[in-house]
Amino acid sequence: MKLKTLLIGCFGGFIMLNSCTESPSVKDYSAYVNPFIGTGGHGHTFPGAVVPHGMIQPSPDTRIDGWDACSGYYYDDNTINGFSHTHVSGTGCCDYGDVLLMPTVGNPQYLTTDPESQKLAYASGFSHENETAEPGYYSVFLDTYQVKAEITATQRGAIHRYTFPESAESGFIIDLDYSLQRQTNYEMEIEVISDTEICGHKKTTYWAFDQYINFYAKFSKPFAYTLITDSVTMDNGKRLPVCKALLHFNTKKGEEVLVKVGVSAVDIAGARKNVESEIPEWDFDKVRKDARTAWNNYLSKIDITTADKEDKTIFYTALYHTAISPNLFMDA
């Protein structure tokens, strides 16, 4: 169904006169959306890959603390700390930033002792010229590691694709103790299931007073690993618990390594089931295509008639932002 609308107003609300007609096909409304709108100023939005009302929101994090770290990403920044899987958008209050994943090349650095720093020890520089965001897809080139990162998502799962250079010291860091604005970690556990699977859970307290997250991740390439489950003394004398997995493997030039990640607020079994049911194959491009189809179906609920491309971008980006915050009530 397509709504032919007369719109009066702006982002705050719409008065609509509409009629319903059958649409033979859904247009590519996603082409009008710019996910970077709202990531500067005090917009508090993120540009990562998400489907409408998805429970998972994989997105790059460029800063940790401050009001403009509410969604993890700020457009004026030039370094990326990694890609965490839960974010809020446009709230003005911070939470989440759970299960951060970062590809690395070389000896991985992971100890951060400066409580004032916005950068983690393994952060990478990047340029907006090598960054792309569209509904259901995000990509960036990580200058420090010479790795291309790509992410797309389903309702409860994400699939990452990383293109590595040739190296005998390639790998990933899974950072479970990381969170936006350094939330209090009450429980943390990480477990390696096999040489391609890892899982874990954590409980944090912040804006949400009793927040649980469980994750399951499966890799397309076998890895060796080192678990870091200790504590570190910050410069202010406070000791903070550490829970990270350092994964190691060799890569050829241009080799692609994929990672499927599922989350659940209930248990690890649920996170694994979400991956197995929503992303059964290693077909990144299919998941990306399906995510765009989901967005086109959502955005097609309102069809505006104008020849002004800027007006279409403003309207459909606003409509997009109504559906990218997490749906916390999904059965997961």
C-alpha angles and dihedrals in degrees: 000000000000127000116217101204144193104206124200116180136022138254093325095066148325135231107207138192107191146171129194124236132167114259116210092206139002115252123226096265089160089074088072095054121097108190091192091069106103096024092101132055107020097318094120095204130135130222099215132122116282139145123224110297091348120173092221125058111182107192140149118267116213100172140022111202139040136049092289090057091070092110095028095243130086120180097220092060122099103197132068122211094194143282117294123187108225127058142156120222130216094347102122088220123086133232141136126027090158129173102011117204123193130174115223138188119199130016103341116238114204110153114104114182102166109093091195097053120110089200128078119219092256098045119137132214118239141175128226086226087070096043129095131184129178133150106299097004140075131177136175138165113236105217097195094057100025089233127142111220124201129177136184132166152205127206095285105005142059133203121205127197120197125185109206134196121235109287143142088212105056122134150116138265117218105196112195098168092056119101137152113277090007100276122201112270111210098169131021131167132163126185134186108220098181139336089284103033136068134168142175149153140223141186119212136179123212130102085349104052098207110026124167127187127181124187141188123192130188123192128207091218127053116246143195114223150199121205119212111199107156136090136267132212113233123212089259090060095252117133116221127192117247125209116171141139120216111202122198135195143138122257137194122223109285094007114157120220117189129201127194115202129187128185134198135179089210110051146320092264089060092050090052092047090052091057095044094047100040102033106026095154136044092248104132094171093054092052089049091050092048091050091053091048089052090052094048090052091050096045092046090070087088121038118189125197114221138119092216109103092194091056089051091050092050093047100044093041089054090049090048091054091057089068108038100080114098121274100225095183098064116121100253 
